[in-house]
Amino acid sequence: MDGASGCLVLVVGQSGAGKDSILRETALRLRGNRRFVFPRRFVTRMADRSAEDHVSISEMEFALAVNDGAFALWWRAHRNGYGIGRSIDPDLATGRTVVINCSRTVIAEAMRRYSNLLVVEITAPPEVLHARIVARGRESEAEAWLRVRRDVPAQPPGVPFLQIDNAGLLDSAVSLFHTTLLRLQDSAANPGGCALDSENAPMP
C-alpha cells in the first residue's frame, strides 16, 4: 500500500507463547488512544471467551470474503480460516499504528502490500509452550507436543524484527511490547529518529 504513513505491527509466535494475552493487556493500556488500532480478526471458529475476541464467520462467508477481496490479509491454520479486514488500510493511511495477531505465512505478502511494518515474535521455551497448550484443555499432551514441535517458517529477509520472551511474568512482556509501540509512534511523529535503532531498541 504505497504512501501509507502508519505502521503495521504483525505479532507472531507459536501456540502457547501468549500472543492473545499480550495483545489484550497492551490494548487495555492503550485504551482511548486513537493512534493505536487492534482490529478483531475474522475466524471460521465459534466465539470462545477463554481465547481472543474475534468475529466468527462461516466457511462460506470466509470463501466469499476472500473471493471479493474483503480481507487485507488472510490465511488458514489449524483447520480454520483467518482474515484481517480492509479497514486497516484507512487507519494506516492516517498514520495510526495497527497491531494484528497473524501467521508467519503472511509476512511476505504484508511486505509486498505495506511499506512500513514490524514483526514482533512472542516466544517461550518448548516446555512452557506445551504446559500452556495442555492447560487450555482442548488438546492432549501428545497433540500439544505436535504443535510445539511443528516446523516454523523462516522470516523473510529484510523484515524489521523484534523478539519478546514471554516465559516469565506476563507484565514484563506487556511492558516491553507497550514501550515498543509507543516508540514506533514517536518515530512516526519525529521522522528524524528511529524507534528501533541499536541505541533505543527494547531488547528481549
Phi, psi and omega in degrees: 000095185296139174087357179294133184259344179277175180247134175263119181255117180260115180262119182235167178156158181290161175304135180091354181288337178101024181301311182300318181295316180294317179296316181297313182290323178292319177299324177295320179295329183259011181301130181092349178269105187287356178285346184239139181232130177240080185293145175284145177275151170268124186225139178277060182210144179295152179299143181220113184297337181279351181245203183288159175273097183240170175265116181278130176225159179279167177298323179294316179298322179295314180299318179296320180296319177297314181297325182274358181071030183281346181257139171289320177216147176207158180197171176237140178200144177053041177068014178238157172259142181231138179217149175247123184294157181287000175298342179290337183295309176295329176298313179295321182296335179263010173092008180282157172265119183254126186243122182228148173271118185216179180266148175301335184293345181256003182299314182299318178295319178297323178296325179288327187267333186233130186277342185231101180215162177222134174260125176245117179261125176266127185232165173195157178299154183306319182293329177288316177302313182299313181298321181291320180295315180298322182296337178293334178081011182259345183222151178285172178298320179294317179295324178296319179294326177299320178295314184296323188267000181293153180296138179252125180300144178288152176291139174299146180295143174088000181274132174300133193217138175223137179248134179238122178276119180248037179279337184260224181291132180302321184300326180293316179293320179296317180298319179294316180294317179301314179297319179300315180296319178297321179291326176298317179292321177298321179294322179293325180282337180231081188302344179289343182253175178226123185291337187236033178281175188297335183274324188254350186295130174292139184251148178291000000 
